[in-house]
Amino acid sequence: MADFDYKKMSDYVSADPEVSKLREKRTSSYKKIDSLKESARKNIEKMHGLYLAKTAVMQKVRYEPAEESADAVLEETTGQCSECWDSDWCNSLDVIFDGQLSCSIAIANLGKQIYKLSEDIQLINGCLGTLEDELQKQFREQFYKDQQKQTTKEVEQ
């Protein structure tokens, strides 16, 4: 009587095209999740940079009104009076906020995609486990049938 070969059983299960397809899909999903997480990290870094810019803008907005000499220097340097410069600077705060908002929306969408892929992986794991168990059961049954036939032949001889 031959010993049960777990390596052969593993090879039998791995050779099944449906098992291979599910494993590839699971691996692909894990790679997509890693890519989405990296994209989310980049958006978080952008949000942080925008936060720093917003902080700088807010600090700049809180200044005392410029004296006439400073106003003249500002107008000569930028081509704008202090009131125009202040207005543009305040508008930049809104632009930065819009940038932060778009980053947060992108992060939320990436989170939804990651969640969906995680659910898919869980489903694949369940299907894969059931399929592998069934194939292992088939292999064992065939092995024991073959062993029984061999034993019967040896007894008859």
C-alpha positions in Angstrom: 0.0 0.0 0.0 1.4 3.4 -1.0 1.7 6.3 1.3 -0.6 9.3 0.8 1.3 12.0 -1.1 0.3 15.5 0.0 2.6 17.0 -2.7 0.7 15.3 -5.4 -2.6 16.5 -3.9 -1.3 20.0 -3.8 -0.2 19.8 -7.4 -3.6 18.4 -8.4 -5.4 21.3 -6.7 -3.0 23.9 -8.1 -3.4 22.5 -11.6 -7.1 23.2 -11.7 -7.8 26.1 -14.0 -10.4 27.6 -11.8 -8.1 27.6 -8.8 -5.4 29.3 -10.8 -7.8 31.9 -12.1 -9.1 32.7 -8.6 -5.5 32.9 -7.2 -4.5 35.3 -10.0 -7.5 37.4 -9.5 -6.7 37.6 -5.7 -3.1 38.5 -6.4 -4.2 41.2 -8.9 -6.6 42.6 -6.3 -3.9 42.8 -3.7 -1.7 44.7 -6.2 -4.5 47.1 -7.0 -5.0 47.8 -3.3 -1.3 48.5 -2.9 -1.5 50.9 -5.9 -4.6 52.6 -4.5 -3.0 53.0 -1.1 0.0 54.6 -2.6 -2.2 57.0 -4.5 -4.1 57.8 -1.2 -0.8 58.5 0.5 0.2 61.0 -2.2 -3.1 62.8 -1.9 -2.7 63.0 1.9 0.8 64.5 1.4 -0.7 67.0 -1.0 -3.4 67.9 1.6 -0.6 68.4 4.1 1.3 70.7 1.7 -1.9 72.6 1.1 -2.5 72.9 4.8 1.0 74.4 5.2 0.2 76.8 2.3 -3.1 77.7 3.9 -1.4 78.4 7.2 1.1 80.6 5.5 -1.7 82.5 3.7 -3.7 82.9 6.9 -0.6 84.3 8.7 0.1 86.7 5.8 -3.5 87.9 5.8 -3.2 88.9 9.5 -1.0 91.9 9.1 -1.4 95.5 9.9 -2.4 97.8 7.1 0.6 98.9 5.2 2.0 102.4 5.5 2.2 104.6 2.4 5.9 103.9 1.9 5.3 100.1 2.2 2.3 100.4 -0.1 4.4 102.2 -2.7 7.1 99.4 -2.5 4.4 96.8 -2.9 2.9 98.6 -5.9 6.3 99.0 -7.5 7.1 95.3 -6.9 3.8 93.6 -7.8 2.0 96.2 -9.7 -0.9 96.1 -7.2 -1.9 98.4 -4.4 -2.1 96.8 -0.9 -5.9 96.4 -1.1 -5.7 94.5 -4.4 -2.8 92.4 -3.1 -4.8 91.6 0.1 -7.8 90.6 -2.0 -5.7 88.3 -4.2 -4.1 86.8 -1.1 -7.4 86.1 0.5 -8.6 84.5 -2.8 -5.6 82.2 -2.7 -7.0 80.9 0.6 -10.1 79.8 -1.2 -8.1 78.2 -4.0 -6.1 76.2 -1.4 -9.2 75.1 0.3 -10.7 73.9 -3.0 -7.5 71.9 -3.5 -7.8 70.4 -0.1 -11.4 69.5 -0.8 -10.6 67.8 -4.1 -7.8 65.8 -2.4 -10.2 64.6 0.3 -12.8 63.6 -2.3 -10.1 61.7 -4.1 -9.0 59.9 -0.9 -12.6 59.0 -0.1 -13.1 57.5 -3.6 -9.8 55.6 -3.3 -11.1 54.3 0.1 -14.3 53.1 -1.5 -12.3 51.3 -4.2 -10.0 49.7 -1.6 -13.0 48.6 0.4 -14.7 47.0 -2.7 -11.4 45.2 -3.6 -11.1 43.9 0.0 -14.7 42.6 -0.2 -13.8 40.9 -3.5 -10.8 39.3 -1.9 -12.9 37.9 0.9 -15.3 36.4 -1.5 -12.4 34.9 -3.6 -10.9 33.5 -0.4 -14.2 31.8 0.5 -14.7 30.4 -3.0 -11.1 29.3 -3.3 -11.2 27.6 0.1 -14.4 25.7 -0.9 -13.0 24.8 -4.3 -9.7 23.6 -2.8 -11.4 21.5 -0.2 -13.6 19.9 -2.9 -10.6 19.1 -5.1 -8.7 17.7 -2.1 -11.7 15.5 -1.3 -11.8 14.3 -4.9 -8.1 13.5 -4.8 -8.4 11.5 -1.6 -11.4 9.6 -2.8 -9.6 8.7 -6.0 -6.4 7.8 -4.1 -8.4 5.4 -1.7 -10.2 3.9 -4.7 -6.9 3.2 -6.4 -5.5 1.8 -3.2 -8.5 -0.5 -2.8 -8.2 -1.7 -6.4 -4.5 -2.4 -5.9 -5.2 -4.3 -2.7 -7.9 -6.4 -4.4 -5.5 -7.3 -7.2 -2.8 -8.3 -4.8 -5.2 -10.5 -2.8 -6.4 -12.2 -6.0 -2.9 -13.1 -7.1 
